[in-house]
Amino acid sequence: RPAAPPQPTLVDVDRNVKKIIAVKPVLDACAEAIAQGDAAGVAEAIGDLTIEATKKNANLGLDIPVINKSKPYFFTYASLFSKQKESPLTKDLKTSASAFFEAINRARLAGLKNDLAGATKAVGEAQSAIKAYAEAIEAETLGGRLNTVKVSVMGVL
């Protein structure tokens, strides 16, 4: 009988998913700013992505954006499904996560330039990428290869 594929433990799920779903309020704030025609509001909701989530920056009291705080957890969570090796799911998750962070950065830059159309497009791409991330986990779960409780982030994102 083949061994079950690796999967995150409940502790992994709890630790990582909390940090991943923290981006949802940011996306909601971006959508709200777009609805109000406020391109600068999109950049403000995202925060200054040049401030990385490091211990030094935290100790300096810098305002680290939620997006940067969440970033490592997206990639860590992806690798938990394959014991740090590349698997199709890990590859899909990393691709979706990269697309999300690139799109959110484009949305911020468009917001700073007061380009509402550009910000709207980039936020839409970010939402699609995060949906693809959630759906990749969902597909794996529904395929019966995972039995971890509450492994999915789909309900929140």
N, C-alpha and C positions, 0 to 999 in steps of 0.2 A: 504494500500500500504506500503510495507516494506521500511524502511529508507535506503537511499544509504549508502554504507559502507564508513567509514572515508577515507579521502584522503588528501594528502599534498596540501597546498595552493600554489599559484604561488610564494609567497615569500619563502616558504619552499623549493620548487623545485629549485628556482634560487640560494638560499644560499647553499643548499646541493649538488646539481648536479655540480656546479662549482668546489667544493672541491673534489668531487668524480672523475671527469674527469681529474683532475690534475695528476692522476697516469699514464695516457696514455703516456706522453713523457718519463716517467721513464721506462715503459715497452718497448717503442720503442728503447730507449738507450740500454736496456738489449739485445734486439734482435740484434741490430747493433753490440754490443760487441761480442755476440755469433757468428755472421756471420764472424767476423774478427778473431775468435778463441781466444778471449781475456777473459779468465775467471775472472781475476782480474777486468776487466772493468765492469763486471756485478755487482760485489760488490760495485765498485765505483759509478755506476749509481744509485744503490739503496740507498747508503749512510749508515751512522752508525745508525742502528735501535735501538741501546741502548740509544740514545738520544731521550727522550720522548718529545712530543709537549706540554710543560707546559709553563706557563707565566714566571716562574723563569728561565727556560732554554733560553727562547726568550730574557729575560732581560739581561742574561749573554752573549748574542751574540753568543750562540752555533749554529752550523749549523744543524738545525732540518731537517731531511729528509722529502721530500714531502709525502712519504708513511705514516709517523707518523702524519703529519699534516692532512691528509685525513681520517685517521682511524675513529675518532669519527663520522664523517659525514656519513660514510657507515652505521653505526649502528643506528644513529639518523634517517636517511632517512627510514630505514627499519621499525622503530617503528611508523613513521608518517602515515602508511597505516592502523593502527589498534588502534589508540588512546592509544598507549603505552601498549596494551594488545597483547598476542600472537595470531597471525592468521597464516593460512598456508603460506601466502605470506611473512609475517614478519619472520617466521621460515626459509623459503627458502632463504631469503635475508641474514639473520644472518649466516646461514650455509655457504653460498657462500662467504660472506665477511670473515668469520673465515678461510675458506680454502685458500682464496687469501692471507691473511696476513701470514699464516703458510708457504705457498709455497714461498712467496717472501723472507721470512726470511731464508728458506732452500737455496734459490738461492744465497743469500748474503753469507751465510756460505760456500757454495760450491765454490763460487768465491774467498773467502779469502783463501781457501785451494788450489786454482788453479785447481779445479776439473771441467773442462769444461763440461764433460758429465753430472755430477750432476747438474751443473748450468743450462744447457740446459733443462734438464728434469723438474727442479723446475720452471723455467720461463714458460715452456709450461703448467704446472699445474696451475700457477698463471693466465695465460691468459685464460685457460678453466674456472677457478673459476669466473673471472670477467665477462666472457661471460655468465655464468650461472646466475650471479647477474642481468645483463642487460636483459637476456631473461625472468627471472621471472617477472620483471616489465612489459616487453613487452607483455607477455601472459596475465597478469592481465588487461592491457590496451586494448588488442584486444578482451578480453572476454566481453568488454563493461561495466565492473564494475567501470571503472574510466573514468572521462571525463576531468580531469585536462589537460590543454594545456602543451605540452612539458614535460611530466612526464618521458619520456623514456631517458635513457642514452645510448641506443643501438647504435645510429648513431655515437657516438664518440668512444665508447669502442668497 
